[in-house]
Protein backbone atom coordinates (compact mmCIF):
# COMPACT_ATOMS: atom_id res chain seq x y z
CA UNK A 1 0.00 0.00 0.00
CA UNK A 2 1.33 3.45 -0.93
CA UNK A 3 1.24 6.55 1.26
CA UNK A 4 -1.83 8.67 0.75
CA UNK A 5 -1.29 11.43 -1.81
CA UNK A 6 -0.93 14.98 -0.51
CA UNK A 7 -2.97 16.42 -3.36
CA UNK A 8 -5.53 14.94 -5.75
CA UNK A 9 -6.82 16.20 -9.08
CA UNK A 10 -10.58 15.92 -9.48
CA UNK A 11 -11.90 16.09 -13.03
CA UNK A 12 -15.51 17.26 -13.15
CA UNK A 13 -17.64 15.32 -15.62
CA UNK A 14 -21.11 16.15 -14.32
CA UNK A 15 -22.32 18.27 -17.24
CA UNK A 16 -21.36 15.74 -19.90
CA UNK A 17 -22.16 12.71 -17.77
CA UNK A 18 -25.46 14.07 -16.49
CA UNK A 19 -27.04 15.73 -19.48
CA UNK A 20 -26.40 12.67 -21.67
CA UNK A 21 -28.85 10.59 -19.64
CA UNK A 22 -31.43 13.05 -18.28
CA UNK A 23 -34.77 12.65 -20.12
CA UNK A 24 -34.93 16.44 -20.39
CA UNK A 25 -35.32 18.49 -22.31
CA UNK A 26 -32.80 20.73 -20.55
CA UNK A 27 -32.17 24.05 -22.22
CA UNK A 28 -28.79 25.09 -23.53
CA UNK A 29 -28.86 28.10 -21.20
CA UNK A 30 -29.31 25.95 -18.08
CA UNK A 31 -26.46 23.68 -19.10
CA UNK A 32 -24.25 26.73 -19.50
CA UNK A 33 -25.37 28.04 -16.09
CA UNK A 34 -24.18 24.88 -14.36
CA UNK A 35 -20.84 24.89 -16.17
CA UNK A 36 -20.30 28.55 -15.25
CA UNK A 37 -21.11 27.79 -11.59
CA UNK A 38 -18.64 24.90 -11.57
CA UNK A 39 -16.00 27.20 -13.05
CA UNK A 40 -16.08 29.26 -9.84
CA UNK A 41 -15.35 26.37 -7.46
CA UNK A 42 -11.61 25.84 -7.98
CA UNK A 43 -12.03 22.86 -10.28
CA UNK A 44 -9.28 22.87 -12.88
CA UNK A 45 -10.85 20.61 -15.49
CA UNK A 46 -14.51 20.37 -16.49
CA UNK A 47 -15.89 18.09 -19.21
CA UNK A 48 -18.56 20.27 -20.74
CA UNK A 49 -20.03 18.40 -23.71
CA UNK A 50 -20.29 15.16 -25.63
CA UNK A 51 -19.85 15.14 -29.41
CA UNK A 52 -21.77 11.97 -30.15
CA UNK A 53 -24.60 10.93 -32.45
CA UNK A 54 -27.61 13.07 -31.40
CA UNK A 55 -29.96 10.27 -32.41
CA UNK A 56 -28.38 7.99 -29.80
CA UNK A 57 -27.71 10.70 -27.19
CA UNK A 58 -30.25 13.50 -27.82
CA UNK A 59 -29.26 15.27 -24.58
CA UNK A 60 -26.13 16.48 -26.34
CA UNK A 61 -27.60 17.55 -29.66
CA UNK A 62 -26.69 21.12 -28.64
CA UNK A 63 -23.02 20.44 -27.85
CA UNK A 64 -21.67 23.18 -30.10
CA UNK A 65 -24.08 25.77 -28.69
CA UNK A 66 -23.19 24.90 -25.09
CA UNK A 67 -19.45 25.17 -25.73
CA UNK A 68 -19.91 28.45 -27.57
CA UNK A 69 -21.96 29.88 -24.70
CA UNK A 70 -19.84 29.13 -21.63
CA UNK A 71 -17.88 31.94 -19.96
CA UNK A 72 -14.33 30.60 -19.60
CA UNK A 73 -12.64 30.99 -16.24
CA UNK A 74 -8.89 31.54 -16.15
CA UNK A 75 -7.01 28.40 -15.16
CA UNK A 76 -9.86 26.01 -16.02
CA UNK A 77 -9.53 23.49 -18.84
CA UNK A 78 -12.81 22.81 -20.66
CA UNK A 79 -12.82 19.38 -22.29
CA UNK A 80 -15.24 17.23 -24.25
CA UNK A 81 -15.95 13.61 -25.11
CA UNK A 82 -16.07 12.00 -28.56
CA UNK A 83 -16.23 8.36 -29.61
CA UNK A 84 -15.33 8.50 -33.29
CA UNK A 85 -13.67 10.60 -35.97
CA UNK A 86 -16.80 12.64 -36.70
CA UNK A 87 -17.12 13.60 -33.05
CA UNK A 88 -13.46 14.52 -32.90
CA UNK A 89 -13.82 16.72 -35.98
CA UNK A 90 -16.74 18.56 -34.32
CA UNK A 91 -14.62 19.19 -31.21
CA UNK A 92 -11.64 20.35 -33.28
CA UNK A 93 -13.86 22.91 -35.00
CA UNK A 94 -14.39 24.55 -31.56
CA UNK A 95 -10.74 24.52 -30.54
CA UNK A 96 -10.89 28.16 -29.54
CA UNK A 97 -13.11 27.23 -26.59
CA UNK A 98 -11.95 23.72 -25.72
CA UNK A 99 -8.71 22.39 -24.29
CA UNK A 100 -8.15 19.41 -26.55
CA UNK A 101 -6.02 16.48 -25.49
CA UNK A 102 -5.79 13.28 -27.47
CA UNK A 103 -6.52 9.96 -25.85
CA UNK A 104 -6.22 6.33 -26.90
CA UNK A 105 -9.61 4.83 -26.02
CA UNK A 106 -9.65 1.14 -25.15
CA UNK A 107 -12.27 -1.23 -23.77
CA UNK A 108 -11.78 -4.41 -21.75
CA UNK A 109 -15.10 -5.87 -22.95
CA UNK A 110 -15.98 -6.82 -26.52
CA UNK A 111 -19.79 -6.76 -26.06
CA UNK A 112 -19.74 -3.41 -24.28
CA UNK A 113 -17.55 -1.91 -26.99
CA UNK A 114 -20.13 -2.96 -29.56
CA UNK A 115 -23.01 -1.48 -27.55
CA UNK A 116 -21.26 1.75 -26.57
CA UNK A 117 -19.21 2.53 -29.68
CA UNK A 118 -20.85 0.31 -32.28
CA UNK A 119 -17.59 -1.49 -33.04
CA UNK A 120 -15.65 -4.52 -31.81
CA UNK A 121 -12.23 -4.43 -30.20
CA UNK A 122 -10.33 -5.27 -33.39
CA UNK A 123 -12.05 -2.47 -35.29
CA UNK A 124 -11.43 -0.14 -32.35
CA UNK A 125 -7.68 -0.62 -32.75
CA UNK A 126 -7.93 0.55 -36.36
CA UNK A 127 -10.03 3.52 -35.29
CA UNK A 128 -7.48 4.54 -32.65
CA UNK A 129 -4.68 4.52 -35.22
CA UNK A 130 -6.80 6.71 -37.52
CA UNK A 131 -7.69 9.13 -34.72
CA UNK A 132 -4.05 9.57 -33.77
CA UNK A 133 -3.47 10.70 -37.35
CA UNK A 134 -6.18 13.35 -36.91
CA UNK A 135 -4.72 14.41 -33.54
CA UNK A 136 -1.29 14.86 -35.09
CA UNK A 137 -2.67 16.72 -38.09
CA UNK A 138 -4.30 19.23 -35.71
CA UNK A 139 -1.36 19.53 -33.33
CA UNK A 140 -3.25 17.83 -30.47
CA UNK A 141 -0.98 16.04 -27.96
CA UNK A 142 -1.69 12.39 -27.11
CA UNK A 143 -0.33 11.36 -23.71
CA UNK A 144 -3.03 9.17 -22.17
CA UNK A 145 -4.91 5.90 -22.50
CA UNK A 146 -8.41 5.34 -21.14
CA UNK A 147 -10.10 2.00 -20.63
CA UNK A 148 -13.81 1.31 -20.26
CA UNK A 149 -15.22 -1.69 -18.36
CA UNK A 150 -11.94 -2.19 -16.50
CA UNK A 151 -13.52 -3.83 -13.44
CA UNK A 152 -16.40 -5.86 -14.86
CA UNK A 153 -19.12 -5.84 -17.48
CA UNK A 154 -22.86 -6.50 -17.45
CA UNK A 155 -22.47 -8.34 -20.78
CA UNK A 156 -19.04 -10.02 -20.51
CA UNK A 157 -19.00 -10.68 -16.76
CA UNK A 158 -15.83 -10.55 -14.70
CA UNK A 159 -12.88 -8.64 -16.12
CA UNK A 160 -9.63 -9.97 -14.69
CA UNK A 161 -6.58 -7.86 -13.82
CA UNK A 162 -4.71 -9.81 -16.51
CA UNK A 163 -7.25 -8.64 -19.11
CA UNK A 164 -6.84 -5.05 -17.94
CA UNK A 165 -3.05 -5.28 -18.23
CA UNK A 166 -3.29 -6.89 -21.67
CA UNK A 167 -5.74 -4.22 -22.88
CA UNK A 168 -3.50 -1.44 -21.57
CA UNK A 169 -0.51 -3.07 -23.26
CA UNK A 170 -2.39 -3.00 -26.54
CA UNK A 171 -2.93 0.72 -26.02
CA UNK A 172 0.79 1.18 -25.44
CA UNK A 173 1.49 -0.74 -28.65
CA UNK A 174 -0.80 1.66 -30.55
CA UNK A 175 1.07 4.60 -29.01
CA UNK A 176 4.47 3.11 -29.86
CA UNK A 177 3.47 2.74 -33.51
CA UNK A 178 3.12 6.54 -33.61
CA UNK A 179 6.14 7.38 -31.41
CA UNK A 180 3.91 8.65 -28.62
CA UNK A 181 4.87 8.77 -24.93
CA UNK A 182 2.02 7.78 -22.63
CA UNK A 183 2.03 9.44 -19.21
CA UNK A 184 -1.31 8.37 -17.74
CA UNK A 185 -3.90 5.60 -17.78
CA UNK A 186 -7.54 6.06 -16.77
CA UNK A 187 -9.43 2.98 -15.57
CA UNK A 188 -13.22 3.22 -15.72
CA UNK A 189 -15.63 1.20 -13.62
CA UNK A 190 -18.22 1.84 -16.30
CA UNK A 191 -20.88 -0.55 -14.99
CA UNK A 192 -20.07 -0.35 -11.27
CA UNK A 193 -18.59 -3.78 -10.71
CA UNK A 194 -15.66 -2.54 -8.64
CA UNK A 195 -15.19 -3.12 -4.93
CA UNK A 196 -12.37 -1.77 -2.76
CA UNK A 197 -10.64 -5.14 -3.05
CA UNK A 198 -10.87 -5.28 -6.85
CA UNK A 199 -9.65 -1.68 -7.07
CA UNK A 200 -6.53 -2.74 -5.19
CA UNK A 201 -6.06 -5.86 -7.32
CA UNK A 202 -6.36 -4.06 -10.65
CA UNK A 203 -4.36 -1.00 -9.63
CA UNK A 204 -1.72 -3.29 -8.14
CA UNK A 205 -1.46 -5.32 -11.35
CA UNK A 206 -1.11 -2.18 -13.47
CA UNK A 207 1.44 -0.68 -11.07
CA UNK A 208 3.48 -3.89 -11.16
CA UNK A 209 3.74 -3.61 -14.96
CA UNK A 210 4.11 0.20 -15.21
CA UNK A 211 5.25 1.50 -11.80
CA UNK A 212 5.81 5.12 -12.91
CA UNK A 213 2.51 5.48 -14.80
CA UNK A 214 0.05 8.09 -13.47
CA UNK A 215 -3.34 6.48 -12.83
CA UNK A 216 -6.82 7.98 -12.88
CA UNK A 217 -10.02 6.29 -11.66
CA UNK A 218 -13.47 6.83 -13.18
CA UNK A 219 -15.88 5.30 -10.66
CA UNK A 220 -19.63 4.86 -11.04
CA UNK A 221 -21.76 4.67 -7.92
CA UNK A 222 -24.60 2.32 -8.96
CA UNK A 223 -24.09 0.06 -5.93
CA UNK A 224 -23.10 2.75 -3.47
CA UNK A 225 -19.40 1.89 -3.43
CA UNK A 226 -18.09 4.94 -5.29
CA UNK A 227 -16.50 6.66 -2.30
CA UNK A 228 -15.27 3.38 -0.80
CA UNK A 229 -13.60 2.56 -4.11
CA UNK A 230 -12.08 6.03 -4.29
CA UNK A 231 -10.71 5.56 -0.77
CA UNK A 232 -9.16 2.26 -1.85
CA UNK A 233 -7.59 4.08 -4.78
CA UNK A 234 -6.19 6.74 -2.44
CA UNK A 235 -4.68 3.99 -0.30
CA UNK A 236 -2.95 2.71 -3.43
CA UNK A 237 -1.56 6.17 -4.12
CA UNK A 238 -3.96 7.13 -6.94
CA UNK A 239 -4.09 10.93 -7.10
CA UNK A 240 -6.48 11.58 -9.98
CA UNK A 241 -10.24 10.96 -10.14
CA UNK A 242 -13.20 11.70 -12.39
CA UNK A 243 -16.31 12.83 -10.54
CA UNK A 244 -19.79 14.20 -11.17
CA UNK A 245 -21.35 17.11 -9.30
CA UNK A 246 -24.29 15.98 -7.13
CA UNK A 247 -23.81 12.47 -8.57
CA UNK A 248 -25.33 13.47 -11.92
CA UNK A 249 -25.40 10.98 -14.74
CA UNK A 250 -25.09 7.34 -15.68
CA UNK A 251 -24.15 5.29 -18.71
CA UNK A 252 -27.04 4.92 -21.20
CA UNK A 253 -25.49 1.75 -22.66
CA UNK A 254 -24.82 -0.14 -19.40
CA UNK A 255 -27.92 -2.33 -19.74
CA UNK A 256 -28.97 -1.45 -16.20
CA UNK A 257 -31.92 0.87 -15.47
CA UNK A 258 -30.40 1.78 -12.11
CA UNK A 259 -27.05 2.83 -13.55
CA UNK A 260 -25.80 5.81 -11.56
CA UNK A 261 -23.35 8.57 -12.33
CA UNK A 262 -19.77 8.94 -11.22
CA UNK A 263 -18.74 9.28 -7.62
CA UNK A 264 -20.16 12.58 -6.37
CA UNK A 265 -17.69 15.46 -6.71
CA UNK A 266 -18.52 17.36 -3.53
CA UNK A 267 -18.62 14.15 -1.48
CA UNK A 268 -15.19 13.11 -2.82
CA UNK A 269 -13.72 16.58 -2.30
CA UNK A 270 -15.13 16.74 1.24
CA UNK A 271 -13.68 13.33 2.12
CA UNK A 272 -10.26 14.24 0.74
CA UNK A 273 -10.14 17.59 2.52
CA UNK A 274 -11.17 15.96 5.81
CA UNK A 275 -8.33 13.46 5.33
CA UNK A 276 -5.85 16.30 4.89
CA UNK A 277 -5.56 15.74 1.13
CA UNK A 278 -5.64 19.00 -0.81
CA UNK A 279 -8.03 19.38 -3.75
CA UNK A 280 -7.88 23.12 -4.46
CA UNK A 281 -11.69 23.13 -4.42
CA UNK A 282 -14.00 25.40 -2.44
CA UNK A 283 -16.40 22.74 -1.19
CA UNK A 284 -19.05 25.28 -0.14
CA UNK A 285 -19.20 26.70 -3.67
CA UNK A 286 -19.32 23.16 -5.02
CA UNK A 287 -22.29 22.37 -2.77
CA UNK A 288 -24.08 25.40 -4.22
CA UNK A 289 -23.34 24.13 -7.74
CA UNK A 290 -24.70 20.70 -6.77
CA UNK A 291 -27.92 22.28 -5.52
CA UNK A 292 -28.19 24.17 -8.82
CA UNK A 293 -27.73 20.90 -10.71
CA UNK A 294 -30.61 19.35 -8.78
CA UNK A 295 -32.79 22.37 -9.53
CA UNK A 296 -31.95 22.14 -13.24
CA UNK A 297 -32.82 18.46 -13.64
CA UNK A 298 -35.93 18.82 -11.49
CA UNK A 299 -35.55 15.70 -9.35
CA UNK A 300 -33.48 14.57 -6.34
CA UNK A 301 -29.83 13.76 -6.98
CA UNK A 302 -27.81 11.34 -4.84
CA UNK A 303 -25.14 13.67 -3.39
CA UNK A 304 -24.85 13.61 0.40
CA UNK A 305 -22.76 16.67 1.30
CA UNK A 306 -25.12 18.88 -0.70
CA UNK A 307 -27.76 17.99 1.93
CA UNK A 308 -25.69 17.39 5.05
CA UNK A 309 -23.38 20.33 4.47
CA UNK A 310 -19.73 20.64 5.43
CA UNK A 311 -18.40 20.87 8.99
CA UNK A 312 -17.06 24.42 8.65
CA UNK A 313 -19.92 26.22 10.40
CA UNK A 314 -19.87 23.74 13.29
CA UNK A 315 -16.13 24.17 13.77
CA UNK A 316 -16.67 27.93 14.13
CA UNK A 317 -18.72 27.23 17.26
ZIURTA-V947205 format. One record per residue. RES is the residue in three letters. D_LAST is the distance of its C-alpha to the last C-alpha in Angstrom with 2 decimals. Layout:
BEGIN
res,d_last
RES,D_LAST
RES,D_LAST
END
This chain:
BEGIN
res,d_last
UNK,37.28
UNK,36.04
UNK,32.90
UNK,30.04
UNK,30.28
UNK,27.97
UNK,28.11
UNK,29.23
UNK,30.94
UNK,30.15
UNK,32.99
UNK,32.16
UNK,34.99
UNK,33.56
UNK,35.82
UNK,38.98
UNK,38.08
UNK,36.85
UNK,39.39
UNK,42.26
UNK,41.73
UNK,40.32
UNK,43.21
UNK,42.39
UNK,43.79
UNK,40.87
UNK,41.82
UNK,42.07
UNK,39.78
UNK,36.92
UNK,37.34
UNK,37.18
UNK,34.02
UNK,32.17
UNK,33.58
UNK,32.57
UNK,28.95
UNK,28.92
UNK,30.43
UNK,27.30
UNK,24.97
UNK,26.26
UNK,28.67
UNK,31.88
UNK,34.33
UNK,34.70
UNK,37.71
UNK,38.63
UNK,41.93
UNK,44.59
UNK,48.22
UNK,49.90
UNK,52.64
UNK,51.45
UNK,53.68
UNK,51.75
UNK,48.27
UNK,48.51
UNK,44.78
UNK,45.51
UNK,48.73
UNK,46.99
UNK,45.82
UNK,47.62
UNK,46.28
UNK,42.65
UNK,43.04
UNK,44.86
UNK,42.17
UNK,38.95
UNK,37.52
UNK,37.28
UNK,34.25
UNK,35.09
UNK,34.49
UNK,34.46
UNK,37.44
UNK,38.63
UNK,40.75
UNK,42.84
UNK,44.60
UNK,48.35
UNK,50.59
UNK,54.02
UNK,56.00
UNK,55.93
UNK,52.15
UNK,52.01
UNK,54.49
UNK,52.34
UNK,49.31
UNK,51.49
UNK,52.66
UNK,49.09
UNK,48.54
UNK,47.46
UNK,44.20
UNK,43.65
UNK,43.01
UNK,45.74
UNK,45.87
UNK,48.61
UNK,48.02
UNK,50.43
UNK,49.58
UNK,50.62
UNK,50.35
UNK,50.70
UNK,52.21
UNK,55.53
UNK,55.08
UNK,51.63
UNK,52.99
UNK,55.73
UNK,53.39
UNK,50.77
UNK,53.05
UNK,56.43
UNK,57.93
UNK,58.53
UNK,57.42
UNK,60.76
UNK,60.73
UNK,57.13
UNK,58.30
UNK,60.86
UNK,58.30
UNK,55.96
UNK,58.88
UNK,59.70
UNK,56.13
UNK,55.96
UNK,59.06
UNK,57.31
UNK,54.23
UNK,56.54
UNK,58.58
UNK,55.48
UNK,54.04
UNK,51.05
UNK,49.85
UNK,49.79
UNK,47.63
UNK,46.12
UNK,47.19
UNK,45.39
UNK,46.33
UNK,45.87
UNK,46.02
UNK,45.29
UNK,43.98
UNK,46.17
UNK,47.97
UNK,48.58
UNK,52.22
UNK,53.05
UNK,50.94
UNK,49.57
UNK,49.34
UNK,49.88
UNK,48.42
UNK,52.04
UNK,52.36
UNK,49.22
UNK,50.62
UNK,54.02
UNK,52.62
UNK,50.61
UNK,53.78
UNK,55.67
UNK,53.16
UNK,53.69
UNK,57.44
UNK,57.10
UNK,55.18
UNK,57.80
UNK,60.58
UNK,59.10
UNK,58.14
UNK,54.43
UNK,51.75
UNK,48.99
UNK,45.58
UNK,43.40
UNK,43.77
UNK,41.61
UNK,41.86
UNK,41.17
UNK,40.50
UNK,42.09
UNK,42.62
UNK,39.70
UNK,41.76
UNK,39.58
UNK,37.76
UNK,35.81
UNK,39.06
UNK,41.24
UNK,38.86
UNK,39.39
UNK,43.13
UNK,43.71
UNK,41.55
UNK,43.19
UNK,46.65
UNK,46.04
UNK,44.59
UNK,47.64
UNK,49.94
UNK,48.02
UNK,45.62
UNK,44.73
UNK,44.17
UNK,40.79
UNK,39.66
UNK,37.70
UNK,36.75
UNK,37.02
UNK,35.62
UNK,36.09
UNK,33.95
UNK,36.64
UNK,36.13
UNK,32.37
UNK,32.72
UNK,31.72
UNK,28.47
UNK,30.12
UNK,33.04
UNK,30.95
UNK,29.31
UNK,32.86
UNK,33.85
UNK,31.07
UNK,32.34
UNK,35.75
UNK,34.57
UNK,34.75
UNK,32.76
UNK,33.72
UNK,32.98
UNK,33.92
UNK,31.40
UNK,31.29
UNK,28.54
UNK,27.43
UNK,30.18
UNK,32.93
UNK,36.51
UNK,39.00
UNK,42.48
UNK,45.23
UNK,47.84
UNK,46.15
UNK,48.24
UNK,45.24
UNK,44.05
UNK,40.58
UNK,40.18
UNK,36.60
UNK,35.29
UNK,33.87
UNK,30.68
UNK,27.84
UNK,26.72
UNK,23.02
UNK,22.86
UNK,24.80
UNK,22.83
UNK,19.48
UNK,21.17
UNK,22.66
UNK,19.59
UNK,17.75
UNK,20.97
UNK,20.93
UNK,23.78
UNK,23.78
UNK,24.85
UNK,24.62
UNK,23.16
UNK,20.34
UNK,19.13
UNK,17.51
UNK,20.94
UNK,22.66
UNK,20.91
UNK,22.22
UNK,25.62
UNK,25.61
UNK,25.06
UNK,27.91
UNK,30.06
UNK,29.69
UNK,30.65
UNK,33.63
UNK,35.08
UNK,34.55
UNK,33.53
UNK,30.58
UNK,29.88
UNK,28.69
UNK,25.53
UNK,22.53
UNK,19.56
UNK,20.82
UNK,20.05
UNK,17.16
UNK,15.26
UNK,13.58
UNK,10.44
UNK,9.21
UNK,7.03
UNK,5.41
UNK,5.32
UNK,3.81
UNK,0.00
END
